[in-house]
């Protein structure tokens, strides 16, 4: 039975699952595979070296799918500040109508997308930020719990409470993001009022994901205990895979008084990218969420979404049986 929610209707997708923005991972091959499988694939704009390359990536994606897909733009501290407005303009001019925004001070970008008639999904980690984004006119919120990979914000609120608060306080549809990799997580999210889910780490571990096979296998072999937070002391907290480099960064931060310059060479995104290219999990920093503890296989996106859909039906039916038994 199809899972119909405000998200599937708004985006015209079959399954309420979004493949969120992931640096170095959200490239046309994966995005098209997710969209073809019935979810929403999202190209990560900053993975492309410049706005012109983003135009090419959009064209490549369109050549591989006729289904809806989006573009992510994340505004966070960067070693080389990107031309955010240039990426946004390129995507709008290429006819993209769905955007995922995330990070700090997204107001101008959101206004630009809305003035061009686009749908905006804004990712945030507090209800306070969610409400500000609603005022800016976003269509959907992506409520990112502390479980997530990448940047969870600085307030450390897990998805269970954050989503229950969202159910009480938000009047527009929202996605559950962070810690979701299986059917139980999707059903729990729907029960918490979400119109769908955002998954990142789960999609890193698919056949069409562009990262090296060794890293996919490393995720499968790892547990929920194999991530760590870096940048806590710099107020730019990021959950990343626990390896030699991330532990070195944490050790430098623990000494006290660390500045970004003290860790810059260790954490650079270009170095992290080599992890995905060479398959050496200890080469640099790479993002992973605690959902990796739930990941045990490397399916195609098509198989993954079919399995999740079937799993959702089974979990709901098991739950109904529990409720009937409880009533007897
Ligand atoms: P980068 O090489 O510019 O920086 C590496 C890491 O250091 C990033 O986490 C960045 O936020 C952090 N950083 C940079 N300057 C900093 C400073 N002055 N103080 C504190 N932290 C600082 O990053 P990159 O890998 O080339 O990525 C480019 C941008 O995309 C970064 O802002 C990054 O955070 C962001 N990003 C996006 C996604 C996404 O899903 N779209 C995922 C992860 C990171």
Boltz pocket constraint, residues with backbone or C-beta under 6 A from the ligand:
constraints:
  - pocket:
      binder: B
      contacts: [[A, 20], [A, 21], [A, 22], [A, 23], [A, 44], [A, 46], [A, 72], [A, 73], [A, 74], [A, 75], [A, 76], [A, 77], [A, 78], [A, 79], [A, 80], [A, 150], [A, 231], [A, 234], [A, 236], [A, 238], [A, 260], [A, 267], [A, 268], [A, 269], [A, 270], [A, 272], [A, 287]]
      max_distance: 6.0
